[in-house]
């Protein structure tokens, strides 16, 4: 949850360059709790059957990124340009921003 809070601090600049979403396999109620606890304001996409993750080949072991957390930068053509499985993804928000800027 704290990683989303870290990411929330860079959201205004990140949103200048990209659309940002959180993908969550949990229930709508849990997703509301994620939003409330993290302060994140971007849309949370529910993916309980991992169909979205599977579409982008992010599902490992039947779960997105093997059941771990991380991030992916997907370009306008739907191609994954950066993918990183990392519990501390919020600490890498500057790298995410750099990747998005490079694609512009």
C-alpha positions, -999 to 999 in steps of 0.1 A, spaced: 0 0 0 28 24 8 42 19 -27 11 34 -42 15 63 -18 50 68 -31 38 67 -67 10 91 -58 36 119 -52 48 117 -88 14 113 -104 8 149 -115 39 148 -136 35 113 -147 -1 120 -159 13 148 -181 29 121 -202 7 90 -198 -25 74 -186 -20 58 -153 -40 29 -139 -38 5 -110 -48 -31 -118 -61 -49 -88 -74 -85 -88 -92 -79 -55 -129 -72 -48 -144 -37 -53 -144 -32 -16 -107 -40 -12 -100 -17 -42 -118 11 -24 -97 4 7 -65 5 -15 -76 39 -28 -84 53 7 -53 40 23 -29 50 -4 -43 84 -15 -41 73 -51 -65 91 -74 -61 71 -106 -86 46 -118 -84 12 -103 -92 -15 -128 -106 -47 -114 -91 -78 -129 -104 -107 -107 -99 -133 -134 -65 -119 -145 -78 -115 -181 -62 -81 -184 -29 -93 -171 -30 -124 -193 -37 -102 -224 -4 -84 -218 13 -116 -208 19 -104 -173 4 -134 -156 28 -159 -142 16 -189 -123 -19 -178 -132 -15 -145 -114 -2 -111 -126 36 -110 -125 36 -144 -107 15 -130 -79 40 -103 -71 36 -66 -74 54 -43 -99 47 -21 -129 45 -22 -166 48 7 -191 27 -1 -221 29 21 -252 0 34 -273 2 4 -295 -2 -19 -265 34 -31 -264 51 -35 -231 82 -13 -231 92 -17 -195 81 -44 -170 95 -48 -135 85 -71 -107 95 -52 -76 78 -49 -42 93 -14 -39 80 -2 -72 70 32 -57 106 39 -49 113 37 -87 87 63 -97 114 84 -112 125 55 -134 88 50 -144 86 87 -153 118 85 -173 105 55 -193 73 73 -201 91 104 -212 113 84 -235 82 70 -252 68 104 -260 
